[in-house]
Amino acid sequence: MSAQLPPPAPGLDLAGASADAPILELKAAAFTLPVVRLLGLDMDAVEAQLAPKVQQAPGFFLHTPVVIDLTALSASDADVGFPQLVGLLRGLGMIPIGVRGGNAAQHEAAKAMELAILADVHKPRQRVVAGDFDSSSAASTRPAAQFGSKRASGAGAKPEPDRKPELARQPPSANDARQQQSQILKLVDRPVRSGQRIYFPGGDLTVIAAVSSGAELMADGNIHIYAPMRGRVMAGLRGNTTARIFCQDLQAELVSVAGHYRVSENIPSELKGKCVQVFLDHDVLRIEPL
């Protein structure tokens, strides 16, 4: 008596008909990574200064990808010593993935260690400020009535032809004002869960709901949190040193302004759970009660 195999489950393709289905996707994503900015090439001194910082929050740096910033060493022809540097960082539990800044020779040495060459520091965009214009061109564009009033009153002056009145400039509507404001402000009114990341480029971020541990808030400007903050918060993400963090209930895993940060272990206990502001004072990150 021969046994019969049970019929395949509904939807199960035994012939491999799904072989043409996509098995992967390529997408762009932004990540916030710690940066080790080298100011000198003495690796013994680098280790002596970096190791205590890692010991303050070992869990934060363990298996964490980091970027090596060579911007301050771009003019140097000296050997960076990537084998020793990479070994040093790995010995402290970090995973160096690439370099930023530096010169061509430094980039070649980094590639030899299989480090990626990442984009350099963002340069601030030039903005045209009202009033920054050539005075000669300004004079040539003034209304003729300002220059012709005296000539018109003189003898033999020809009357100027009638001009069409210019339409008064209409004030912006409420919708225009709201649209303009939305470009510099972002409001989040729902809880930010663990693993979620919110980044608002070019402006300020305001959150009025709880932020869970493992969540991240990022903005190029200020960040306001009117609820318990238990995740990571990073203001001035593109180097704005005047950015600030205003938090109603500080329980954060990490706070950062323009790359200067403190982890939870380095936040004074008397400030935890309090209403505080976080800001830079001469490159020193300060946390003060409000």
C-alpha positions in Angstrom: 0.0 0.0 0.0 1.6 3.2 -1.2 1.4 6.4 0.8 0.2 9.6 -1.0 1.8 13.0 -0.4 -0.5 15.6 0.9 -1.5 18.3 -1.5 0.7 21.5 -1.5 -0.6 24.3 0.7 -2.6 27.0 -1.1 -0.3 29.7 -2.6 2.8 27.5 -2.3 4.8 27.6 -5.6 6.8 24.3 -5.9 7.9 25.0 -9.5 9.8 28.2 -8.6 7.4 30.5 -10.5 8.4 33.3 -8.1 12.0 33.3 -9.4 11.4 36.5 -11.4 10.1 38.4 -8.3 12.5 41.0 -7.0 14.7 39.8 -4.2 16.2 43.1 -3.2 15.7 46.9 -3.4 18.3 49.7 -3.6 17.3 52.8 -1.7 18.9 55.9 -0.4 18.9 56.4 3.4 20.4 58.9 5.8 22.2 57.7 8.9 23.6 59.6 11.9 27.0 58.3 12.7 29.6 59.3 15.3 32.6 61.1 13.8 36.2 60.9 15.1 37.8 64.2 14.0 41.5 64.0 14.0 43.5 67.1 15.0 46.9 65.4 15.1 48.6 62.2 14.0 50.0 60.9 17.3 48.1 57.7 17.6 49.2 57.1 21.2 47.7 60.5 22.2 44.6 59.7 20.2 44.1 56.4 22.1 44.9 58.1 25.5 42.1 60.7 24.9 39.6 58.5 23.1 39.6 55.5 25.5 38.2 57.4 28.5 35.4 58.8 26.4 34.4 55.3 25.3 34.7 54.0 28.9 32.1 56.5 30.0 29.5 54.9 27.7 30.8 51.6 26.4 27.4 50.4 25.3 27.0 53.4 23.0 30.2 52.8 21.1 30.1 49.0 21.0 29.8 47.8 17.4 29.0 51.3 16.3 30.1 52.4 12.8 32.2 55.6 12.9 33.6 58.1 10.4 37.1 59.4 10.5 37.2 63.1 9.8 40.5 64.3 8.2 39.3 67.9 7.4 41.8 69.4 9.9 44.7 67.4 8.3 44.0 68.2 4.6 47.1 70.3 4.4 49.4 67.7 6.0 51.6 65.5 3.9 52.3 63.2 6.9 51.2 59.6 6.9 47.9 59.2 8.8 48.8 55.7 9.9 45.5 54.1 9.0 46.4 50.5 10.0 47.2 51.6 13.5 44.1 54.0 13.6 41.7 51.3 12.3 43.1 48.8 14.8 42.8 51.3 17.6 39.1 52.0 16.8 38.3 48.4 16.5 40.0 47.6 19.7 37.7 50.1 21.4 34.6 48.3 20.0 34.0 50.7 17.1 33.7 49.9 13.4 35.4 52.5 11.1 33.6 52.6 7.8 35.0 55.6 5.9 36.8 58.9 6.0 35.6 62.5 5.4 37.8 65.4 4.2 41.5 65.0 3.7 43.7 65.1 0.5 44.2 62.7 -2.4 47.1 60.9 -0.8 45.1 60.3 2.4 42.2 59.0 0.4 44.4 56.5 -1.4 45.7 55.3 2.0 42.2 55.0 3.3 41.1 53.0 0.2 44.0 50.6 0.9 42.3 49.9 4.2 39.0 49.4 2.5 37.5 52.6 4.0 34.9 54.5 2.0 35.5 58.1 0.9 32.5 60.1 2.1 31.2 63.5 1.1 33.0 66.4 2.7 31.5 68.8 5.2 28.4 70.6 3.9 29.3 74.1 2.8 26.8 76.8 3.7 24.8 78.1 0.8 25.3 81.7 -0.2 22.1 83.7 0.4 21.2 87.1 -1.1 20.4 89.5 1.7 18.0 92.3 1.1 20.1 95.5 0.7 23.2 93.8 -0.7 23.2 95.4 -4.2 25.3 97.9 -6.2 24.4 101.5 -5.4 25.0 102.5 -9.1 22.4 100.0 -10.3 20.0 101.1 -7.5 20.2 104.7 -8.7 19.5 103.7 -12.3 16.4 101.9 -11.2 14.8 104.6 -9.1 11.5 106.0 -10.4 12.0 108.9 -12.8 9.7 111.1 -10.7 12.4 111.3 -8.0 14.9 112.8 -10.4 12.5 114.7 -12.7 10.6 116.7 -10.1 13.1 119.6 -10.2 13.3 119.6 -13.9 9.6 119.6 -14.3 9.3 122.7 -12.2 11.9 124.6 -14.3 11.1 126.8 -17.3 10.5 125.1 -20.6 10.3 121.7 -19.1 8.2 119.3 -21.0 5.3 117.6 -19.2 5.9 113.9 -18.7 3.5 111.6 -20.3 0.9 110.0 -18.2 2.0 106.8 -16.6 -0.1 103.9 -15.6 -0.4 103.6 -11.9 1.4 100.6 -10.5 -0.8 98.1 -8.7 -0.2 97.9 -5.0 1.5 94.8 -3.9 -0.9 92.5 -2.2 -0.1 91.1 1.2 0.4 87.4 1.4 -2.7 85.4 2.0 -3.2 83.2 5.0 -2.5 80.1 2.9 0.7 81.5 1.6 1.8 82.4 5.1 1.0 78.9 6.4 2.9 77.3 3.5 6.0 79.5 4.1 5.9 78.7 7.8 5.6 75.0 7.1 8.9 75.2 5.2 10.8 76.3 8.3 8.9 74.5 11.0 7.7 70.9 11.4 5.2 69.8 14.0 5.0 66.1 15.2 1.9 65.4 17.2 2.0 61.6 17.4 4.3 59.4 19.6 7.7 58.6 18.1 8.2 54.9 18.6 11.5 53.0 19.1 13.3 52.6 15.8 11.6 55.6 14.2 13.7 58.5 12.9 12.5 62.0 12.2 14.7 64.5 10.4 13.6 68.0 9.4 16.2 69.7 7.1 16.6 73.5 7.0 14.4 74.4 10.0 13.1 73.7 13.5 11.3 70.6 14.7 8.6 70.6 17.4 7.3 67.4 19.0 4.3 67.4 21.3 4.1 63.6 21.9 6.3 61.2 23.8 9.6 60.0 22.2 10.4 56.4 23.0 13.9 54.9 23.8 15.5 54.0 20.5 13.8 56.8 18.5 15.8 59.7 16.9 14.9 63.3 16.4 17.1 65.4 14.1 16.9 68.9 12.7 19.2 71.5 11.1 17.7 74.1 13.5 16.3 74.0 17.0 14.3 71.1 18.5 11.4 71.6 20.9 10.0 68.5 22.8 6.9 69.1 25.0 6.7 65.6 26.2 9.0 62.9 27.8 12.1 62.5 25.6 13.7 59.1 26.0 15.5 58.6 22.7 18.2 60.5 20.9 17.9 64.2 19.9 20.3 66.0 17.6 19.9 69.7 16.7 22.1 71.8 14.4 22.8 68.6 12.4 24.6 70.5 9.6 26.9 72.4 11.9 24.6 75.2 13.2 26.3 76.0 16.5 23.5 78.4 17.5 20.9 75.7 17.5 19.3 74.6 20.8 17.3 71.8 22.3 14.3 72.7 24.5 13.0 69.6 26.4 10.1 69.5 28.9 11.1 66.1 30.4 14.7 65.1 29.7 15.3 61.3 29.8 17.3 61.2 26.6 19.8 58.5 25.6 21.8 61.2 23.8 21.6 64.9 23.2 23.7 66.7 20.6 24.2 70.2 19.1 26.3 70.6 16.0 28.1 67.3 16.6 28.9 67.9 20.3 27.1 65.4 22.3 26.4 63.8 25.7 25.1 60.4 26.4 22.7 59.5 29.3 25.6 58.5 31.6 27.1 62.0 31.3 23.9 63.9 32.0 23.7 65.1 35.6 21.1 63.2 37.5 19.6 66.4 38.9 18.6 67.4 35.4 17.0 64.1 34.3 13.2 64.4 34.2 13.5 68.2 34.3 12.6 71.0 31.8 16.0 72.0 30.3 17.7 73.6 27.4 20.8 72.2 25.6 23.2 74.6 23.8 26.8 75.2 22.9 28.9 77.7 24.8 32.3 78.1 23.1 32.2 74.5 21.8 31.2 73.2 25.2 27.8 71.5 25.4 25.8 72.8 28.3 22.5 71.5 29.8 20.7 74.0 32.0 17.3 74.0 33.7 14.6 76.3 32.4 
